[in-house]
Amino acid sequence: MKTNTRLLHDRFDGDKADTGATLTPIYQTSAFGNATAEGLEAIFNNRAAGYAYTRIGNPTVASFEQRMNALENGSGAVAFASGMAAITSLCLAVLSAGDEIVASAGVFGGTIGLFADLEPFGITTRYVDACTPEQLERAITEKTRIVFAEIIGNPKLDVLDVPAVSSYLKQKGNILFVVDNTLATPILAQVLTLGADIAIHSSSKYINGSGNAISGVLVDSGNFQWDVQAFPVMKDWKKFGPYALICKLRQKVLMDMGACLSPMNAFLNSIGIETLGLRMERQCSNALALAKALEQMDGIVLVNYPGLASSPWYETASRILQGGYGAILTIRLESREKAFQVINRLQYAVNITNVGDIRTLIVHPRSTIYAHTPEEACVHAGVTEDLLRISVGIEDVEDLIQDFAQALQ
Ligand SMILES: *Cc1c(COP(=O)(O)O)cnc(C)c1O
């Protein structure tokens, strides 16, 4: 199957109960009864498949998980209440006090906040400007257990060379390579196939598409060899082979910590996933056309988009991303005042701190997302006073170009 066919048909058959419904219905129920005591006992002891309690599993959520797993070519997927819950749950599943994380400095602000929250528990994080083998070589120690990076940095818009980092980390051994694939989605990059061990998604963004539900998903390649010396907390789970992490996330982390996805939100994301291919195609081509048009307009100091030959990441992006360069671009306008004026004059772009909606969104990162970030960290992340971030939607691109032209004038 090719991509758009897979979105509708791969590991998905609508209603399991065989009513013929084209979508898995919303099982808006907390618990699932069983006909016999033996039946429930078997489910609780992992001897039979089935549902007991929605915190651990739910048919609507499972249907969404399977579709994400199919798209990323994984061994299994677990959905969570948010993208942040997915990253938190992963850290809690595999790390112990004394372990270290190495992450690229430009990762999502919430992720940086989470890594700081882990410090009192003895888990520390070192940052590299760019996640390249050269820079990792200087940051990795004997204690490094996770390397965490985003496929497309935001708002720097640098593109991760997944195969290069993957082969470097395989030589090192015992380091889990985690890639946040939120901004590319499996439509543009199947990061597990490219060599990542784990794919993380904030499915609140492009997967959902319409900005109507928060959710997160972790997809495991199943390829990582869990060494119990390096990962002592995986000792009881290693026996599940390629399903070790997925089993632990469901049977231990979801069970005990409980950041489960609601059936309603899983349903909304399952609707979103069906048009993901079409939306990405349109949003990426709109972003490229808008970026090229903005390059020609007066008053703009710099247009940054991985699909422009002027981007330092154009070559990497062309190699790693298939069928488009993502739908986020940034522009610089000389001053904060000018940047604010452009936001205020635009008719279509919504002034909002989100990405991946079908609507075009715009934000001034320095005064919002980075309002409480020290200047030095902003410089590292490429956030200047005159920077605007645009998440390009599915509108007719002629209208978007015309709107930016009038706002700049
Ligand atoms: C939004 C986002 C997250 C966090 O996801 P939530 O669903 O908002 O919790 C993580 N990573 C990236 C790249 C994001 O854009």
The ligand as a MOL file (V3000), in Angstrom:
LIG
                    3D

  0  0  0     0  0            999 V3000
M  V30 BEGIN CTAB
M  V30 COUNTS 15 15 0 0 0
M  V30 BEGIN ATOM
M  V30 1 C 3.3660 20.5430 21.0100 0
M  V30 2 C 4.6040 19.7740 21.0300 0
M  V30 3 C 4.8980 18.8970 22.0940 0
M  V30 4 C 3.9940 18.7550 23.3080 0
M  V30 5 O 2.8050 18.1610 22.9510 0
M  V30 6 P 1.3890 18.4370 23.7070 0
M  V30 7 O 0.4670 17.5410 22.9700 0
M  V30 8 O 1.0860 19.8820 23.5530 0
M  V30 9 O 1.6100 18.0310 25.1260 0
M  V30 10 C 6.0650 18.1640 22.0210 0
M  V30 11 N 6.9050 18.2720 20.9720 0
M  V30 12 C 6.6630 19.1160 19.9420 0
M  V30 13 C 7.6180 19.1810 18.8050 0
M  V30 14 C 5.5010 19.8790 19.9280 0
M  V30 15 O 5.2720 20.7150 18.9040 0
M  V30 END ATOM
M  V30 BEGIN BOND
M  V30 1 1 1 2
M  V30 2 1 2 3
M  V30 3 2 2 14
M  V30 4 1 3 4
M  V30 5 2 3 10
M  V30 6 1 4 5
M  V30 7 1 5 6
M  V30 8 2 6 7
M  V30 9 1 6 8
M  V30 10 1 6 9
M  V30 11 1 10 11
M  V30 12 2 11 12
M  V30 13 1 12 13
M  V30 14 1 12 14
M  V30 15 1 14 15
M  V30 END BOND
M  V30 END CTAB
M  END
